[in-house]
Structure formats: C-alpha cells, structure tokens
Amino acid sequence: MNNNHFSILKKINSPEDLKSLNEKELSLLCSQLRDFIIQHVRESGGHLASNLGTVELTVALHSVFDSPRDKIIWDVGHQSYAHKILTGRRELFKTIRQLGGISGFPKHTESEHDILDTGHASTSISAGLGIKIGEELKGTENKVIVVIGDGALTGGLALEGLNNTGHLRKNLIVILNDNGMSISSNVGAIASNLGKLKATKAYINFRSWYDSTVESLPIVGKPLLSVTKRTKQALKAYLHYQNIFTVLGFDYFGPIDGHNVKELIHVLNNIKDLKTPVLLHVTTVKGKGFKPAEINPTKFHGLSPDWSHSVSDSEDKVTEPFTWSRAFGEYMVTKAKDNPRVVAITAAMSDGTGLKVFSETFPKRFFDVGIAEEHAFTFAAGLAISGQRPVVAVYSTFAQRAVDQIIHDIAIPHLPVVIALDRAGIVPGDGETHQGVYDIPIFKSVPGITITAPACREEMELLLDYAFTLKGPFIIRYPKDYCPEHIKGCEEGITEGRGIFVRKEKAPVLMIGVGSTTIEMLKAADILYGEGFSADVYNLRFIKPLDTKYFLDIVSPYKYIFISEEGSLEGGIGEKVSSLILSHFRNKVIKTFGVPDRFISHGPRGKLLSMCGLDAQGMAERIVEVLESKSDRKAGSNIRE
C-alpha cells in the first residue's frame, strides 16, 4: 500500500475538516477509511463487518452535524470505528482494543465526541431522549442524533424509547441502520417488515403545512384538524404510508441507500431542522467493500488478533480454535439427539454461543429471539411449563439484562431451565461492558438455583447430563477461551454440591479452583513445587449448592487454603467459602484471588488475568509470599511425590 493511499484521510483531524471536502473527495475519503479499518483490524483484531457497513453514514453525519455540540450517539458502539478515526483518533487507532489503547466502543473519557458509553444494544434511544430534554432544559438547541441497528431494534428498551419519544414529541433524530443483521441474521416481525416501509418528504412537508394552516382557522380549526387527522391515518394505512414508527409519532423517511454519501447528506440536511421526532431508515451492507465479510458477515463480526492473520481478500473463512462455546454447542447436539424435549434459545448469539450447528440440525427446536434477553428467559419458562427442556445460552454480561426474569419467572416457580453463561469471567478486547464477572454475586443469592463451573470439556458434558436430571434451574458458566479436553480427576461422576481433587499429595497447602481457574491453579502448583512447596488442587465444581459437611471435611487437614475464581471478589464464592471455613476453623490461613472491585478495561485475556492476579505465575508468587511470611519453608517443603 503506497504512502499516498490515505492522502485525504491524513488531512482529517476533526469533523470540521470534512466541511471543506467536495463530493469526489468525500467518496475517496470513504474508500480510504474502509481500507484503513481493514488494515488495522487485520493487525489488532476487532469488529470488522459492522464498521465497514457504516463508513458512508459516518462521513455524512459528521459532514452535516457539528459534533460534539450536536450529539451523535451510537447504539452498541461496535460500528463506531470510522467515527473514532474522524474525531482525532486516527494515529491512536493502531492501539484499538489493546491494553492501554483506545476502546473498541464509544467512551466519554476518551473523547468529547463519544457522548454515551455503550457496549450493550438498544440503549441509545432512551439515553438520546434524556440528553435531548436535558439540552432543552439548559436552553440549548443542539441536535441529538441516534444511530441504531435493526438488530438492536428488537430489544424492548429500544421500543420503550421510541414510544416515549413519540409521546413527548421531541425532535430526536433516530437513524435506523438496516443491514438485516445483528451478530447473526435478524429475526422477528420488525426485521422482516422493515424493507416494506416507504414514505416521501413531499407528504411530510404537506402534512406539516396542512396541520398548521387548518389549526389556525378561527373556531373550526381544532375540530376540523381532529377530523382530518383521523382521515389521514385511514388514508395512510390504505396507501401503506403508516408503519410502526408513524404510529409511535415519528416522521418516517426512507429507506435510502446508506452507501450513497451525496444522498445521505442531502436527506440529513433536509430533516435536521424538523421539530418533530424523525426516523431516517437507511439500508446498508454489513462488511461493505470487503468481499469475504459481505459474504459471511457473522464470521467477520468480531475478530481476535490470534486468528485475524488467517483472513485475506480471497478467503471467506476464519480459522477458529476449539473453544468452550464450541464444546457446549457440540454436546447440545448430542443431548438433543438423545432427548426430543431439549430445545435451545439464544438472543442474537447463535454463532457466538456455539449453537449454529444445533440450529441447522434441529431448526424446529432452536429459537433465536433477537436482542431480547428478557423475553428469552420468560419464553424459556413457558417452554418448561409445557414439558420441554429449554436451554438458554447467552453471554454472562447479557444475562445481567434479564435478572428479574431469571428470578421471577424461572427461580421462584422452580422451573427446569438450563442457563449456559458463555464468556463468564475475563473477556478480551471488548472492555468493561463485556466482562462476565458479576454472575456469581448476582445469582448465588437466589434460592433454588444450581450454579456450576466446569474445568474441562469432559466435566462440562458430565454437568450438562446432570442438569437434565434436575427439576429446577441450573446455571453452567465458562469463559471465552480454549477448552481443555480432559483434566485428571474430572472424569469422576457428579454428586450434588461436591467437587473433586485434580491433584492430591497430602500437602499442607490446598488450592481451590472454580472451573476455569483450576487449570491456572494446577500450573501454579507446578511453580510452587519448583520453589520447594507442595500443594493439592481441588476443583470446586459447584458454586451452589455446596455440600457443607463434605467441604469442611475436605479442607480440615490443610493449614493454608487459597481460593481462585474468575469473577468478582466482592460477593464471590471465595468470600462465601472463606467465611464458612473460618466459622469452623480458627487456625486456617486463607487467601482468595479474583477480579478486584473495579471495572476491567480491554486488552488481551492473558494480560487482563495477570493484572487481576489470576494467572499461574501471579498466584504462585502471592502464595509463596503468604507461606514465607507465616512460617518457614517447612510449611510446604519435603512433601514430594
């Protein structure tokens, strides 16, 4: 790539620099932006397809509006790369999603142009309405523009925001980016009908003139306006002008080509000064300009650095490692073959949760409900009531959005719903909004829920088999990481509330792992052995319930006990277990390892684990410090195999 390839892009240091570009230059800028994004995502990983689809829209928005005075809000935010590049972060873009670098999502501490911290879908309209009213209360006339995808529109919060905006009649500008995709293909009645929507600016202008003219007529004005409004609604319905957005009180424009900068700028200039709620419907192609991503946008939604090197212009495949998600998805197919009552549910994450093969093998028993986690869990409750065995697979961070449904609709009636929490623990790249570290504190306090954490594929399968024998809710949590096939000891059958030893030498030191941390504990034990200390390793398996008597018998012989969990220390299982041990044994030395009480930023998984002290080396060093500070080396020495 020659040095002049980014000739126009290099001149753009702020949105103001776009104002002087002509039509040809804007088109060239879009091309250069697209190449710039592809080049850097190849190196650092990140969200590719979604960002390639919003290049022209981003250029048009910053050409027409005056950010940050005018507030541009990106729903989810995984399509904001071009926005970041155009708002002064071009030189920093090479650090995106890297430790200490810029975020892959909008972040207000990073730039004044990032109005709202986002990472979860469907939040933009509600926040945008709040910002718009807040601006009015301050006496300012700043525009507020929300960009939301058709996938995010399936979320209930987005519809709540639309409803309230229409009711209040505030001139919020909502841009619906319709690419037919979330992470996976969109589902639902809204998605299937978006392509049918049409409107004309001539009609909107006429209606505005007519309303104001009729209302100004003395005496008969208001009654006549009421009658004609009802007539217009009937006429619009007959002519198909009326749709869900007009019913909610929006002036609807579109659909228009979201890759035509000239047309986008023209329409945005026409609607920006309207005084009513506006919805502009633009159609885009996810992955635009990069053929493999256009062909398979789901595969190119999010790429990690460790496999982005396998992507080329001539390939439409990405080499994937054997992950926990894949292990789960493959065993779900096995279970469904054995049990015709097994059904799977996800919320726009069929690929991410490993359920793609299940959906193809059992299409009538697979339900992708869209970005609607609340509905997913209550829907599962209904399936369970009818005698099915539903499995809901979502990311841990998104299960937070349905806490009430899990408690109210599943736990209280004690329904047999299996909840698979993918990405539980430290998640690389995506930062604070995607860390799955709060599910243990949230759900361990809920009566009647079984919560488990496997350490390897074999144990995951055993736990899922056990789950389908239960008559109540069951949670299984696992990380975004490679999945070990087997760990010695994990082949032992499941007994409720009991874990298993994966290393036992009758040492004075006991290390307790919780699922994913068991592997690091085993590595730490090897490091300790090299330092002259011997340690046993116990995999807790069950976060809830805990066979208290059995557990106390297990820990009784040990003076030094170390517990690690890939979750929040505050309210975590380590906190509970430590309290239990100390209530029965006053002479134990106990230390817990987990995620500290702060939000964890973006970066490689290994480095984030190290920062939290959850890597093998970090835990071993801290354990040695405790052992050496509490006693001499005899505490753990001379106990070898």
PEGI-V518008 format. One record per run of one state. SS is the DSSP state (helix for helix, strand for strand, loop for the rest). FROM is the first residue (numbers start at 1). LEN is the number of residues. If there is no record, write none. Layout:
ss->SS from->FROM len->LEN
ss->SS from->FROM len->LEN
This chain:
ss->loop from->1 len->8
ss->helix from->9 len->3
ss->loop from->12 len->3
ss->helix from->15 len->6
ss->loop from->21 len->2
ss->helix from->23 len->22
ss->strand from->45 len->3
ss->loop from->48 len->1
ss->helix from->49 len->4
ss->loop from->53 len->2
ss->helix from->55 len->10
ss->loop from->65 len->6
ss->strand from->71 len->4
ss->loop from->75 len->6
ss->helix from->81 len->9
ss->loop from->90 len->3
ss->helix from->93 len->3
ss->loop from->96 len->28
ss->helix from->124 len->15
ss->loop from->139 len->5
ss->strand from->144 len->6
ss->loop from->150 len->2
ss->helix from->152 len->3
ss->loop from->155 len->1
ss->helix from->156 len->13
ss->loop from->169 len->4
ss->strand from->173 len->6
ss->loop from->179 len->2
ss->strand from->181 len->1
ss->loop from->182 len->3
ss->strand from->185 len->1
ss->loop from->186 len->3
ss->helix from->189 len->8
ss->loop from->197 len->4
ss->helix from->201 len->15
ss->loop from->216 len->5
ss->helix from->221 len->18
ss->loop from->239 len->5
ss->helix from->244 len->4
ss->loop from->248 len->3
ss->strand from->251 len->7
ss->loop from->258 len->3
ss->helix from->261 len->11
ss->loop from->272 len->6
ss->strand from->278 len->6
ss->loop from->284 len->7
ss->helix from->291 len->5
ss->loop from->296 len->6
ss->strand from->302 len->3
ss->helix from->305 len->4
ss->loop from->309 len->14
ss->strand from->323 len->1
ss->helix from->324 len->15
ss->loop from->339 len->3
ss->strand from->342 len->5
ss->loop from->347 len->9
ss->helix from->356 len->6
ss->loop from->362 len->1
ss->helix from->363 len->3
ss->strand from->366 len->3
ss->loop from->369 len->4
ss->helix from->373 len->13
ss->loop from->386 len->3
ss->strand from->389 len->7
ss->helix from->396 len->16
ss->loop from->412 len->6
ss->strand from->418 len->5
ss->loop from->423 len->2
ss->strand from->425 len->1
ss->loop from->426 len->6
ss->helix from->432 len->3
ss->loop from->435 len->1
ss->strand from->436 len->1
ss->loop from->437 len->2
ss->helix from->439 len->5
ss->loop from->444 len->6
ss->strand from->450 len->3
ss->loop from->453 len->4
ss->helix from->457 len->11
ss->loop from->468 len->6
ss->strand from->474 len->4
ss->loop from->478 len->4
ss->strand from->482 len->1
ss->loop from->483 len->17
ss->strand from->500 len->4
ss->loop from->504 len->5
ss->strand from->509 len->5
ss->loop from->514 len->3
ss->helix from->517 len->14
ss->loop from->531 len->4
ss->strand from->535 len->5
ss->loop from->540 len->2
ss->strand from->542 len->3
ss->loop from->545 len->3
ss->helix from->548 len->8
ss->loop from->556 len->4
ss->strand from->560 len->9
ss->loop from->569 len->4
ss->helix from->573 len->12
ss->loop from->585 len->4
ss->strand from->589 len->7
ss->loop from->596 len->9
ss->helix from->605 len->7
ss->loop from->612 len->4
ss->helix from->616 len->15
ss->loop from->631 len->2
ss->helix from->633 len->3
ss->loop from->636 len->6
